[in-house]
Structure formats: structure tokens, C-alpha cells
């Protein structure tokens, strides 16, 4: 699984980082960047919650 970020859709809410701090890092303005694009199996649930929590669908999980 891969966690992909469309940075043009990110509004800096930071909800994603609350669900998956091991996968998402926030910059000084609160905008997300993906630390680990390849999601380990142990973090798939957190990555799914992370993508589902984004109000602007900036994050998505792909196989």
C-alpha cells in the first residue's frame, strides 16, 4: 500500500497527522507531507484512517 498526498488539496487541518504520526509530518504552517509513502502492513489501518479523515481528500491509499 502507498499513501499519496495531493499537496494542492491540503488545507493544513492536521487531522491526518493525528491518525498516523508515523506516516505524516506537518510543516510549520500545518501542511502535510508524507514521511513514508510505502505503508507497512502494521500501519495500514492508521493510513486508512488518515486518508478518511482528510476533509479535502488530499490523501489517498493505493495498492
KOLTI-388318 format. One record per residue (C-alpha): residue number from 0; x, y, z; residue in three letters. Coordinates in pm, 1 decimal. Layout:
N
r i->NUM | px->X | py->Y | pz->Z | aa->ala
...
***
This chain:
63
r i->0 | px->0.0 | py->0.0 | pz->0.0 | aa->unk
r i->1 | px->108.2 | py->356.0 | pz->-69.7 | aa->unk
r i->2 | px->-13.3 | py->675.1 | pz->93.4 | aa->unk
r i->3 | px->-27.1 | py->953.4 | pz->-164.2 | aa->unk
r i->4 | px->-67.8 | py->1324.4 | pz->-99.2 | aa->unk
r i->5 | px->-208.3 | py->1582.9 | pz->-338.2 | aa->unk
r i->6 | px->-48.9 | py->1888.3 | pz->-179.5 | aa->unk
r i->7 | px->-268.8 | py->2124.0 | pz->-383.9 | aa->unk
r i->8 | px->-572.0 | py->1997.0 | pz->-190.0 | aa->unk
r i->9 | px->-415.7 | py->2014.1 | pz->158.0 | aa->unk
r i->10 | px->-560.5 | py->2296.9 | pz->367.2 | aa->unk
r i->11 | px->-342.5 | py->2240.1 | pz->674.0 | aa->unk
r i->12 | px->-603.2 | py->2097.9 | pz->911.8 | aa->unk
r i->13 | px->-357.2 | py->1841.8 | pz->1053.1 | aa->unk
r i->14 | px->-618.5 | py->1572.7 | pz->1111.6 | aa->unk
r i->15 | px->-414.4 | py->1320.8 | pz->914.0 | aa->unk
r i->16 | px->-115.2 | py->1354.0 | pz->1143.7 | aa->unk
r i->17 | px->-332.5 | py->1279.7 | pz->1446.6 | aa->unk
r i->18 | px->-422.0 | py->941.2 | pz->1295.3 | aa->unk
r i->19 | px->-83.3 | py->844.1 | pz->1156.3 | aa->unk
r i->20 | px->207.8 | py->1041.1 | pz->1306.2 | aa->unk
r i->21 | px->443.6 | py->768.0 | pz->1185.8 | aa->unk
r i->22 | px->344.6 | py->841.2 | pz->824.6 | aa->unk
r i->23 | px->266.2 | py->1214.7 | pz->815.9 | aa->unk
r i->24 | px->470.3 | py->1517.5 | pz->911.4 | aa->unk
r i->25 | px->333.1 | py->1871.4 | pz->932.2 | aa->unk
r i->26 | px->534.0 | py->2174.9 | pz->830.1 | aa->unk
r i->27 | px->544.7 | py->2495.1 | pz->1033.3 | aa->unk
r i->28 | px->214.6 | py->2609.8 | pz->878.3 | aa->unk
r i->29 | px->34.9 | py->2278.8 | pz->939.3 | aa->unk
r i->30 | px->51.8 | py->2143.3 | pz->585.9 | aa->unk
r i->31 | px->111.9 | py->1771.6 | pz->547.9 | aa->unk
r i->32 | px->395.9 | py->1584.9 | pz->387.7 | aa->unk
r i->33 | px->419.9 | py->1208.7 | pz->367.4 | aa->unk
r i->34 | px->713.4 | py->1064.4 | pz->561.0 | aa->unk
r i->35 | px->661.5 | py->708.0 | pz->443.7 | aa->unk
r i->36 | px->483.5 | py->662.9 | pz->111.0 | aa->unk
r i->37 | px->513.7 | py->284.2 | pz->137.7 | aa->unk
r i->38 | px->282.8 | py->188.5 | pz->421.3 | aa->unk
r i->39 | px->395.5 | py->-109.5 | pz->627.3 | aa->unk
r i->40 | px->120.4 | py->-366.9 | pz->690.5 | aa->unk
r i->41 | px->116.3 | py->-276.0 | pz->1059.0 | aa->unk
r i->42 | px->20.7 | py->84.0 | pz->971.7 | aa->unk
r i->43 | px->-246.7 | py->18.3 | pz->707.8 | aa->unk
r i->44 | px->-538.0 | py->86.8 | pz->944.7 | aa->unk
r i->45 | px->-378.1 | py->413.9 | pz->1056.1 | aa->unk
r i->46 | px->-313.1 | py->512.1 | pz->693.2 | aa->unk
r i->47 | px->-674.8 | py->438.8 | pz->602.0 | aa->unk
r i->48 | px->-799.2 | py->648.5 | pz->896.8 | aa->unk
r i->49 | px->-557.7 | py->920.7 | pz->793.6 | aa->unk
r i->50 | px->-690.5 | py->932.5 | pz->436.0 | aa->unk
r i->51 | px->-1053.2 | py->907.1 | pz->550.7 | aa->unk
r i->52 | px->-1011.8 | py->1197.0 | pz->794.0 | aa->unk
r i->53 | px->-898.5 | py->1446.1 | pz->530.2 | aa->unk
r i->54 | px->-1188.0 | py->1684.8 | pz->458.5 | aa->unk
r i->55 | px->-1043.3 | py->1777.0 | pz->116.4 | aa->unk
r i->56 | px->-941.2 | py->1425.7 | pz->7.9 | aa->unk
r i->57 | px->-578.5 | py->1534.0 | pz->-21.3 | aa->unk
r i->58 | px->-463.1 | py->1190.0 | pz->89.3 | aa->unk
r i->59 | px->-542.5 | py->856.2 | pz->-69.2 | aa->unk
r i->60 | px->-433.2 | py->499.9 | pz->-16.8 | aa->unk
r i->61 | px->-341.8 | py->292.3 | pz->-322.6 | aa->unk
r i->62 | px->-236.2 | py->-64.3 | pz->-381.2 | aa->unk
***
